[in-house]
């Protein structure tokens, strides 16, 4: 009897865990998830950029520059992939292009600071997190299948992306 009860609890936990995973895959990413994504990508490509390996301000600046280029390249490649995938759906492509342009304005308004005497400054951490945000939504679009459910999902992801950058 105990074995059956234990098995039932395990099955319930598995089902609930799987349901949570499915729900979170479609939810807007948290700031912590975005930071984790950035960290995984950068440390994977540049292991010397982990905090334990950066000894100087110069090391930190070098790593930040590499991170920005790395994620920006990933974003550009992913955007091209998504636009190619939707090449036969002009209306969806236009919506994706519009929300991507909206994201650019959002990123700039969030991360670039103007000072009347010294010019413009940007927060690299902010830019990296915003690139990760765009990658999140473009990845969701790239994974969508072209079927009845997929067509509905496309509009939902585009709307979610729009809401995230509004």
N, C-alpha and C positions, 0 to 999 in steps of 0.2 A: 504494500500500500504506500509506504513512504517513497519507494522508487517511482511509482506512478505520479504521486504528488510532485516530487522533485522534477520529473520529466515534464509535467504540465507547466510548472513554473518556468522552466528553461525555455520551453516552446513559446510561452507568452512573452518572455523577455526578448527572445529572438525576433518575434513578430513586431513587438513595439520598437525595438531597435532599428529594424528594417524600415518601419513606417517613419520613424524620426529621420532616418537617413534620406529617404525619398523626399520628405518635406523640406529638409534643410538644403537639399541639392537645388531646389527651386527658390529658396528664400534669398533675400538680399544678403550679401555677405556682411559680416560684422567687421569692425576695424581690426580686431584681433586676427580674424581669418585673412584679411588683406595683408596685414603685416607678416603673418606666417607664410603666405604664398610668396611674398617678396623675399623673405629670408631663405626659404627653400630654393628658390630659383637662383639667387645670387650666390649662396654658399655652395650650391651644387656646381655652378659654373666656375666659381672662384673660391675654392676652399680657404685660400689665404686671407679672405676677407672676413672670416669669422672673428668675433670680438677678441678671442684669445690670441689671434695672430696679428692684430693691428696694434703696432707700438707707437706710432706717431700720428700727428694730425695729417701729415702727407699720406700715410697709409690709408687713413680714413677717407680723405679726399679722392684718392685713386680708386678705392673701392666704390665710393658713391658714384663717380663718373662711369665706371664699368657697369654698375647696376642700372643706371639710367639708360645707357645704350642698349644693354641686354634686354631689358623689359620693353623699351621702345621698339626695338627690332621685332620682338615677339608679338607685340601689339600690331605692328604694321603687317607682318606676315599673316596673322590671324584675321585681320580686317580684310585683307586681299582674299584669303580663303573663303570667308563668309560671303563676300560680294560675288565671288565666282560661283559659289554654291547656289546663290539666289539669282543667278544671271538671267533666268527665264521668268522671274517674277519681278517685273519692273516696279510695281507698287511697293512691294516689301523692300526691295533694294533702296528705293527713295526714302522709306521710313527709317531704315537702318542708317543710311547716310545722314539724314537729318538728326537723328538722335546722337550719332557720333560727333557731328558738329556741335550739338548742344553740350556733349560731354567736354569738348575742347574748351568751350566758354566756361563751363562749370569748373574744370580743372584750373584754368587761369584765374578765375575769380576767387577760388579757394586757396591757391598756392602762390600767386604772384602778388607782391606788395610793392606799391609805388610810394616813393618818398620824394617830395618836391625838391629836395636839395641834393640827394645822392642817387637818384634814379630808381631802378627796379631791382628787387630781390626776390628770390623764390626759395621755397622750402623743398629741398630734395626729398625728404621723407613724405611730404604731402603729395608731391608729384608721383613718387613711386606707388603710394597707396592708391592714387587715382588711376594710374595706369593699370594696376591690379584690378580695380573695379571694372574698368572697361574690358579687360581680358576675361573677367568672370562672365559678363553678359555675352560677349562675343563667343566664348566657348559654349555657353548654353545654346546660342543660335546655331552654332556649327553642328551640334549633336542632334538637332531636330531632324526627324524623318519626314519625307514628303508623303504624308497620308492625311486622312481627315483629322486625326488628332494633332498631327504636326502643324497643319495650317492654323489651327486654333492656338496651339502653343507658340507659334511665331509671333502672333499678335500680343499674347500675354507677356512674352519675354521682352519684346520691344517696349510695351507699356511699362513693365517693371524697370527697364533700363531708363526710360524717360523719367519715371518718378524718382529714381535714384539720383539723377543729375539735374533735377529741377530745383 
